[in-house]
Amino acid sequence: MPEPVRLVTWLQREREQRVDGGLYATTQILFSYNSNHMEGSTLSPEQTAQLFDTGALLPSDANNEIKADDVIETTNHFRVFDWMLDHVDEPVNRDMICTMHAMLKRGTRQELDPDRNVGGYKILPNVISQLVGIHTALPEDVPAAMEHVFHLYASLMDDPYAIARAHWMFESTHPFSDGNGRIGRLVMFKELLRLDTIPALILDQHHNLYTRALTSFPDEPGYLVDLLLSERDHYQQLVRQLAPERISYTYNDQWDRSSVTSSVRNPYVKDRWDEEELRRGTRS
């Protein structure tokens, strides 16, 4: 039997060989559907698979509305994932995440809206629409906040708490006008591939648990840590099923709760906004 290879190498090989129904294709469809659907995409799992396999949508019996931007962003997510595979071992920095954001939003209506600043950091304040009462970093504080995020990823190890903290810092900063969840989840997936461990692919069926975990993280990090571990367990089963004994990886699924002795805060996020900030604020 051939020597096991890195997970990222396996995914790249299946992509190049156009393997039908393999780990790469399954990951692409699951990742794009679940990550986009959590953000309100109208596409079904079947339609997502159709787009990946054929680049087109077949007629549906149901008279459900399909938004053009949902089709575009689903297709773009496939392309961002491919780009990410080819840049796994490069450091996460501003150029990388802004490139990924520009790719995700290419061809959408938001790309034509100067207030959205697609491919760059947000220029208007925003809040996370699905996390009631949760503020994010103001535009002027985003560059400094993201440097902190980049440092967390640069020093990342396969530690469940450190992984959750880096992801939460990205999402609580919310550097873009829109697409923060999708880019944040892609970055987390990339970094776990870089570490040659099992990545997290968050399922839409756990959406409520995910939003609760992000909201509660500062005081109760265990919700997010345990959810990410559960999603990583699920992806590990896919790896074992679709590439048995062909991939070399490590996976630390243990963490010491007692080591987290105090609340964690994003120092670049205000607990409250003043009236001018509230007036300028948008939801994303």
Secondary structure per residue as TSV (DSSP state, phi and psi in degrees):
chain	resnum	aa	ss	phi	psi
A	1	M	-	360.0	136.9
A	2	P	-	-60.0	154.9
A	3	E	-	-64.0	138.8
A	4	P	-	-59.5	149.5
A	5	V	B	-120.0	170.7
A	6	R	-	-62.6	150.7
A	7	L	H	-60.3	-43.0
A	8	V	H	-63.4	-36.5
A	9	T	H	-65.5	-40.7
A	10	W	H	-62.1	-45.5
A	11	L	H	-62.2	-41.5
A	12	Q	H	-64.1	-41.5
A	13	R	H	-64.1	-44.9
A	14	E	H	-63.9	-35.5
A	15	R	H	-63.1	-47.1
A	16	E	H	-66.9	-33.5
A	17	Q	H	-88.7	-0.5
A	18	R	T	52.7	50.1
A	19	V	-	-70.6	125.4
A	20	D	T	-86.0	123.9
A	21	G	T	76.4	11.9
A	22	G	S	-82.8	-168.7
A	23	L	H	-65.8	-40.2
A	24	Y	H	-62.4	-51.9
A	25	A	H	-62.7	-41.9
A	26	T	H	-62.9	-42.4
A	27	T	H	-63.8	-46.0
A	28	Q	H	-56.4	-48.7
A	29	I	H	-68.1	-47.0
A	30	L	H	-62.8	-44.4
A	31	F	H	-65.3	-49.4
A	32	S	H	-64.9	-45.8
A	33	Y	H	-61.5	-54.0
A	34	N	H	-66.2	-42.8
A	35	S	H	-68.8	-39.8
A	36	N	H	-72.8	-38.8
A	37	H	H	-65.8	-33.0
A	38	M	T	-61.7	-24.2
A	39	E	T	-101.0	13.8
A	40	G	T	99.6	9.5
A	41	S	-	-60.3	142.6
A	42	T	-	-90.8	-2.9
A	43	L	-	-79.1	144.0
A	44	S	-	-86.6	168.4
A	45	P	H	-58.4	-39.2
A	46	E	H	-65.4	-41.2
A	47	Q	H	-67.9	-36.1
A	48	T	H	-62.3	-43.1
A	49	A	H	-64.2	-39.4
A	50	Q	H	-60.6	-43.9
A	51	L	H	-62.6	-41.2
A	52	F	H	-67.6	-42.7
A	53	D	H	-76.4	-38.3
A	54	T	H	-123.2	-15.5
A	55	G	S	77.1	9.5
A	56	A	S	-140.4	164.1
A	57	L	-	-109.9	133.1
A	58	L	-	-82.6	152.8
A	59	P	-	-57.2	145.8
A	60	S	-	-111.9	146.1
A	61	D	S	-68.0	-32.0
A	62	A	S	-80.3	148.0
A	63	N	-	-93.4	44.9
A	64	N	-	-81.4	138.8
A	65	E	-	-72.2	135.7
A	66	I	-	-116.1	122.0
A	67	K	-	-80.8	136.4
A	68	A	H	-58.8	-40.8
A	69	D	H	-65.2	-28.9
A	70	D	H	-66.3	-39.6
A	71	V	H	-65.2	-45.2
A	72	I	H	-62.5	-46.2
A	73	E	H	-70.9	-30.7
A	74	T	H	-65.3	-47.1
A	75	T	H	-63.0	-41.2
A	76	N	H	-63.7	-34.6
A	77	H	H	-62.3	-39.2
A	78	F	H	-57.1	-43.4
A	79	R	H	-70.6	-38.5
A	80	V	H	-64.4	-40.2
A	81	F	H	-60.6	-43.7
A	82	D	H	-61.9	-44.5
A	83	W	H	-61.2	-41.6
A	84	M	H	-61.2	-41.8
A	85	L	H	-57.9	-35.4
A	86	D	T	-83.0	-4.8
A	87	H	T	-128.2	24.8
A	88	V	T	-57.4	-42.4
A	89	D	T	-88.3	4.2
A	90	E	S	-87.6	149.9
A	91	P	-	-68.7	146.1
A	92	V	-	-74.9	120.8
A	93	N	-	-145.7	-175.1
A	94	R	H	-61.8	-44.2
A	95	D	H	-60.1	-40.8
A	96	M	H	-65.3	-52.0
A	97	I	H	-70.2	-31.3
A	98	C	H	-71.7	-34.4
A	99	T	H	-63.6	-44.0
A	100	M	H	-63.2	-39.9
A	101	H	H	-65.9	-43.3
A	102	A	H	-62.3	-38.5
A	103	M	H	-67.3	-41.5
A	104	L	H	-62.9	-37.5
A	105	K	H	-98.3	2.4
A	106	R	T	-62.5	127.9
A	107	G	T	86.5	-1.1
A	108	T	S	-89.4	168.9
A	109	R	G	-63.3	-32.6
A	110	Q	G	-62.8	-29.7
A	111	E	G	-62.4	-26.2
A	112	L	G	-91.6	-3.9
A	113	D	-	-97.6	111.7
A	114	P	T	-62.1	-26.8
A	115	D	T	-67.3	-21.8
A	116	R	T	-81.2	-24.7
A	117	N	-	48.3	52.4
A	118	V	T	-59.0	132.8
A	119	G	T	85.9	6.1
A	120	G	S	-143.5	170.2
A	121	Y	-	-65.6	155.6
A	122	K	-	-61.8	148.8
A	123	I	S	-114.1	-6.1
A	124	L	S	-122.8	146.2
A	125	P	-	-62.0	150.3
A	126	N	E	-145.7	162.2
A	127	V	E	-123.3	167.5
A	128	I	-	-90.9	110.8
A	129	S	T	-59.9	-30.8
A	130	Q	T	-90.4	-4.9
A	131	L	S	-117.5	89.8
A	132	V	T	-60.8	129.4
A	133	G	T	82.6	1.3
A	134	I	-	-94.4	117.7
A	135	H	-	-85.9	169.1
A	136	T	-	-130.0	177.0
A	137	A	-	-65.8	139.5
A	138	L	-	-71.2	154.0
A	139	P	G	-50.2	-41.1
A	140	E	G	-69.0	-18.0
A	141	D	G	-99.6	-7.5
A	142	V	H	-62.2	-46.1
A	143	P	H	-55.7	-44.6
A	144	A	H	-67.7	-41.4
A	145	A	H	-61.7	-41.3
A	146	M	H	-71.2	-29.9
A	147	E	H	-62.0	-36.5
A	148	H	H	-64.8	-42.6
A	149	V	H	-61.1	-45.7
A	150	F	H	-60.5	-38.5
A	151	H	H	-63.7	-41.9
A	152	L	H	-60.9	-41.0
A	153	Y	H	-73.1	-35.1
A	154	A	H	-64.3	-31.7
A	155	S	T	-100.5	10.3
A	156	L	-	-66.8	139.0
A	157	M	-	-124.7	172.4
A	158	D	S	-76.3	69.9
A	159	D	-	-122.2	119.8
A	160	P	H	-55.2	-39.3
A	161	Y	H	-70.3	-43.4
A	162	A	H	-62.3	-37.8
A	163	I	H	-64.8	-46.0
A	164	A	H	-63.5	-40.7
A	165	R	H	-65.3	-43.1
A	166	A	H	-62.9	-42.6
A	167	H	H	-65.1	-43.2
A	168	W	H	-63.9	-38.9
A	169	M	H	-62.7	-40.3
A	170	F	H	-62.2	-49.8
A	171	E	H	-69.7	-35.5
A	172	S	H	-73.7	-26.2
A	173	T	H	-72.1	-42.6
A	174	H	-	56.1	67.1
A	175	P	-	-70.9	-20.6
A	176	F	S	-109.2	164.4
A	177	S	S	-68.5	-29.5
A	178	D	S	-161.9	159.8
A	179	G	-	87.0	10.3
A	180	N	H	-64.3	-41.6
A	181	G	H	-62.5	-45.7
A	182	R	H	-66.9	-43.8
A	183	I	H	-67.0	-41.2
A	184	G	H	-61.4	-39.5
A	185	R	H	-72.2	-35.3
A	186	L	H	-64.7	-41.4
A	187	V	H	-63.8	-43.9
A	188	M	H	-61.5	-43.9
A	189	F	H	-59.5	-45.6
A	190	K	H	-58.4	-46.3
A	191	E	H	-67.8	-33.7
A	192	L	H	-73.4	-31.3
A	193	L	H	-63.7	-41.9
A	194	R	H	-59.2	-37.9
A	195	L	T	-81.0	-0.1
A	196	D	T	58.1	42.8
A	197	T	B	-123.8	-176.3
A	198	I	-	-83.3	123.5
A	199	P	-	-79.3	166.7
A	200	A	-	-100.9	126.5
A	201	L	-	-118.9	102.2
A	202	I	-	-78.7	126.9
A	203	L	-	-89.3	143.4
A	204	D	G	-61.9	-29.1
A	205	Q	G	-65.0	-16.2
A	206	H	G	-105.0	19.9
A	207	H	H	-55.9	-47.8
A	208	N	H	-63.4	-39.4
A	209	L	H	-64.3	-38.1
A	210	Y	H	-65.3	-47.3
A	211	T	H	-65.7	-38.2
A	212	R	H	-63.4	-41.2
A	213	A	H	-64.6	-40.6
A	214	L	H	-65.5	-42.0
A	215	T	H	-63.4	-40.6
A	216	S	H	-86.3	-9.9
A	217	F	T	-53.6	-43.2
A	218	P	T	-54.9	-38.1
A	219	D	T	-106.2	-24.4
A	220	E	-	-135.5	73.7
A	221	P	T	-65.6	-18.4
A	222	G	H	-59.8	-31.1
A	223	Y	H	-59.8	-48.0
A	224	L	H	-72.7	-41.2
A	225	V	H	-58.3	-48.0
A	226	D	H	-68.9	-36.5
A	227	L	H	-64.2	-45.2
A	228	L	H	-63.5	-37.0
A	229	L	H	-64.6	-41.0
A	230	S	H	-62.0	-42.6
A	231	E	H	-69.3	-33.2
A	232	R	H	-68.9	-37.6
A	233	D	H	-58.7	-42.2
A	234	H	H	-63.0	-42.8
A	235	Y	H	-69.1	-34.4
A	236	Q	H	-60.5	-37.1
A	237	Q	H	-63.9	-37.6
A	238	L	H	-62.7	-42.8
A	239	V	H	-61.0	-45.7
A	240	R	H	-66.5	-33.2
A	241	Q	H	-76.4	-43.0
A	242	L	H	-98.1	-13.8
A	243	A	S	-145.6	59.8
A	244	P	T	-60.5	123.0
A	245	E	T	59.5	22.5
A	246	R	T	-106.5	-10.7
A	247	I	B	-120.6	135.1
A	248	S	-	-98.5	125.5
A	249	Y	-	-157.8	161.5
A	250	T	B	-113.9	160.8
A	251	Y	-	-156.2	107.6
A	252	N	-	-93.1	108.2
A	253	D	-	-107.5	21.1
A	254	Q	-	-118.0	144.5
A	255	W	-	-147.5	154.8
A	256	D	-	-99.1	103.0
A	257	R	G	-61.0	-32.9
A	258	S	G	-69.1	-15.9
A	259	S	G	-74.9	-16.8
A	260	V	-	-95.4	96.6
A	261	T	-	-101.4	-8.1
A	262	S	S	-144.7	163.7
A	263	S	-	-66.6	148.1
A	264	V	-	-104.6	136.5
A	265	R	-	-130.0	148.1
A	266	N	-	-86.8	109.3
A	267	P	T	-65.7	-10.3
A	268	Y	T	-100.8	6.5
A	269	V	S	-113.0	125.6
A	270	K	-	-79.3	145.9
A	271	D	S	-70.3	-30.2
A	272	R	S	-139.9	149.8
A	273	W	-	-102.7	150.8
A	274	D	-	-80.7	176.8
A	275	E	H	-61.4	-38.9
A	276	E	H	-66.2	-40.2
A	277	E	H	-66.3	-39.3
A	278	L	H	-63.6	-38.8
A	279	R	H	-65.4	-36.9
A	280	R	H	-82.3	-15.0
A	281	G	-	-66.0	147.5
A	282	T	E	-128.9	165.1
A	283	R	E	-105.4	142.4
A	284	S	-	-137.8	360.0
